Structure formats: structure tokens, C-alpha cells
Amino acid sequence: MSDTRQSLSDLGAVVEGQQPAAPPAADRGDAPRRGRRDETPDDNGASTQGPQMEAVLREQQLDAQGRAYATGRRKDAVARVWLKPGTGKITVNGRDQEVYFARPTLRLVINQVFDVADRKDQYDVVATVKGGGLSGQAGAVRHGISQALARYEPALRSAVKKEGFLTRDPRVVERKKYGKAKARRSFQFSKR
């Protein structure tokens, strides 16, 4: 293990291409430090916030056609989603979203991601969905769109993640048990 400690300001110097400054002699000891790492004590002993580094963004992930690809899942549905800049047209299994998802609530679910990110009518989406019902498929498309949007514009990842759209919904149908009509439903009781 190294005997020198580096701070966030040293990391900022490394990112900018400069050589980090040597730590002061008092900071080289193995004595435990009190307080948060980004706080530096004042003359009075009060803590002040040190310089904050901006979070490192992920790289943009695009295919040869300049599209972002992602897979979305919900219940038994799996959606493959391609996202590229455009006019806001969403195509699901070769059909327009108004035709494939006739219920307005399902279309609302799909468009939630663009509303949160303020990117309404800025991206075209092509999706293929298999498995499950319409509700699960809509959730899978939303999950795929949010993953693809985070790959196309990494700066939007925190806003989309905060709403919980990047997390796969783990709820699935409970399996049927023997001696039961469904997972928990019993057969009808007969008195006579």
C-alpha cells in the first residue's frame, strides 16, 4: 500500500494532465482523519466544503448507424430498442405505437421517459417486443427506451435513474402450486 494519500484536488490535477502536488508532511501519517474527506478545517476548526469534482460521465455507446441499442424487460416481455435522433416516431413490431398500444395508458407509460428527460419529439424509436401481454410489453419498451437514452445521452442518466426507469421491475407472476387452483387460490369447497 502507498504511504502517500491523494485528495480530490490531486485527482483534478491528474485529469487536467498536471502532476499532483506532494501531500503536506502532516497528512502523511496513519492517524485516523475526522470528518468527511472533502472537508478541510478552517483556522477556527470549522469545516468548509473543498472543491467538488464533477461526476465522470459514461461514454456514449452507439452502433455503426449512429443508434443507441438497449434491451428492456418487464414480466415475461423482452423488448429490443434502437434509439436515434428524429421527429418522435415510435414504431413497435413494425407498427406505429398508436396502433400497437391502443390504450392511452400504455402509450403514456412509454412516453414517460421522454417527459422526464425533456426530450419529447426529439428521438425516433424502433422496438421489437416478444412475450407477455400488452402491459408487460409497454413496460419492457419503457425500460429499453430509458436504457438506450442513457447510452445516447449519458448526461441524462441521473435524471432517468432518479425516476426509477433504469431499474428492471422484478415483479413476475407467482408459480402455481400443487393442490391449488392457481398460485394461492384453493379449489371450491363442497359441504356435501
C-alpha positions in Angstrom: 0.0 0.0 0.0 1.2 3.5 -0.8 2.3 5.7 2.1 1.0 8.9 0.4 -2.6 9.9 0.3 -4.2 11.8 -2.5 -7.1 14.1 -2.3 -9.8 15.1 -4.8 -7.7 18.2 -5.8 -4.9 15.9 -6.7 -7.3 13.9 -8.8 -8.4 17.1 -10.6 -4.7 17.8 -11.4 -4.3 14.4 -12.8 -7.4 14.7 -15.0 -6.1 18.1 -16.3 -2.7 16.5 -17.2 -0.6 18.1 -14.4 1.5 16.3 -11.9 -0.3 16.2 -8.5 1.3 18.2 -5.7 3.0 16.2 -2.9 0.8 16.0 0.2 1.9 18.0 3.3 4.0 16.3 5.9 1.3 16.4 8.5 -1.1 14.5 6.2 1.3 11.5 5.6 0.7 9.9 9.0 -1.6 6.9 9.6 -3.7 8.8 12.2 -7.4 8.5 11.5 -9.0 11.5 9.9 -12.1 13.0 11.4 -14.9 14.5 9.3 -15.7 13.9 5.6 -13.0 13.6 3.1 -14.0 16.6 1.1 -14.0 18.9 4.1 -10.9 20.9 5.2 -10.7 22.5 8.6 -10.6 26.3 8.9 -8.4 28.4 11.2 -11.2 28.2 13.8 -11.5 24.4 13.4 -14.8 24.7 11.5 -15.2 22.6 8.4 -15.7 24.1 4.9 -16.5 22.3 1.7 -13.5 21.7 -0.5 -13.6 21.9 -4.3 -16.2 19.5 -5.7 -15.3 17.5 -8.8 -17.9 17.0 -11.4 -19.1 13.3 -11.8 -17.3 11.5 -14.5 -19.8 10.8 -17.3 -20.0 7.5 -19.1 -19.2 7.2 -22.8 -21.8 7.4 -25.5 -22.5 3.9 -26.9 -23.6 3.9 -30.5 -23.7 1.3 -33.2 -22.5 1.7 -36.8 -25.7 3.5 -37.9 -25.4 6.1 -35.0 -28.2 4.5 -32.9 -28.2 3.5 -29.3 -29.4 0.0 -28.6 -30.8 -1.5 -25.3 -32.8 -4.4 -24.1 -35.8 -3.8 -21.8 -37.6 -6.4 -19.7 -40.8 -6.5 -17.7 -42.7 -9.6 -16.5 -42.3 -12.1 -19.4 -41.8 -9.4 -22.1 -38.5 -8.6 -23.7 -38.1 -5.5 -25.9 -35.1 -4.7 -28.2 -35.0 -0.9 -28.6 -33.0 1.2 -31.1 -33.0 5.0 -30.5 -31.8 7.7 -32.8 -32.4 11.5 -33.3 -35.6 12.2 -35.2 -39.1 13.5 -35.0 -40.5 11.4 -32.1 -41.9 8.5 -34.1 -42.2 5.3 -32.1 -42.5 2.0 -34.0 -43.2 -1.2 -32.2 -43.0 -4.5 -34.1 -43.3 -2.7 -37.5 -46.5 -0.8 -36.4 -47.0 2.7 -35.1 -47.4 2.9 -31.3 -51.0 4.2 -31.6 -51.9 1.0 -33.5 -49.9 -1.5 -31.4 -50.7 0.0 -28.0 -54.3 1.1 -28.5 -54.8 2.1 -24.8 -53.7 5.6 -24.0 -52.3 4.5 -20.6 -49.8 2.2 -22.3 -48.7 5.0 -24.6 -48.3 7.2 -21.6 -46.1 4.6 -19.9 -43.8 4.5 -23.0 -43.5 8.3 -23.3 -42.8 8.9 -19.5 -39.1 8.7 -20.1 -39.1 11.5 -22.7 -41.2 13.7 -20.5 -38.8 13.3 -17.5 -35.8 14.0 -19.7 -37.4 16.9 -21.6 -36.7 15.2 -25.0 -40.3 14.9 -26.3 -40.4 14.5 -30.1 -36.6 14.5 -30.4 -35.9 10.8 -30.9 -37.2 8.1 -33.1 -37.6 4.7 -31.5 -37.8 1.3 -33.3 -38.6 -1.6 -31.0 -39.4 -5.3 -31.3 -41.2 -6.9 -28.4 -41.8 -10.6 -27.6 -43.6 -12.4 -24.8 -46.0 -11.3 -22.2 -49.1 -9.2 -22.6 -49.6 -5.6 -23.7 -48.9 -4.1 -20.2 -45.7 -6.0 -19.8 -44.6 -5.2 -23.3 -45.2 -1.5 -22.7 -43.1 -1.7 -19.5 -40.4 -3.5 -21.4 -40.3 -0.8 -24.1 -40.1 1.9 -21.5 -37.2 0.1 -19.8 -35.5 -0.3 -23.1 -36.0 3.4 -24.1 -34.6 4.6 -20.8 -31.5 2.4 -21.1 -31.0 3.5 -24.7 -31.5 7.2 -23.9 -28.9 6.9 -21.1 -26.5 5.4 -23.6 -27.1 8.0 -26.2 -27.0 11.0 -23.8 -25.0 9.9 -20.7 -25.8 13.3 -19.0 -29.5 12.3 -18.7 -28.7 9.1 -16.8 -29.1 10.6 -13.4 -32.5 12.2 -14.2 -33.8 8.9 -15.6 -32.3 6.8 -12.8 -33.8 9.1 -10.2 -37.3 8.3 -11.6 -36.5 4.6 -11.4 -36.8 3.9 -15.1 -33.4 2.2 -15.4 -34.3 -0.5 -12.9 -35.9 -3.6 -14.2 -39.2 -4.3 -12.4 -38.6 -7.6 -10.7 -42.3 -8.5 -10.1 -43.3 -11.6 -12.0 -46.3 -14.0 -11.8 -46.0 -16.4 -8.9 -45.9 -20.0 -9.9 -48.8 -22.4 -9.5 -48.7 -24.8 -6.6 -49.9 -28.4 -6.5 -53.2 -28.8 -4.6 -54.2 -25.3 -5.6 -56.2 -23.9 -8.5 -53.6 -21.1 -9.0 -50.7 -19.9 -7.0 -52.8 -19.4 -3.8 -56.4 -19.9 -4.9 -57.9 -23.0 -3.5 -60.4 -25.2 -5.2 -64.1 -24.5 -4.3 -65.1 -26.1 -1.0 -68.0 -28.5 -1.1 -70.0 -29.1 2.0 -71.8 -32.2 0.9 
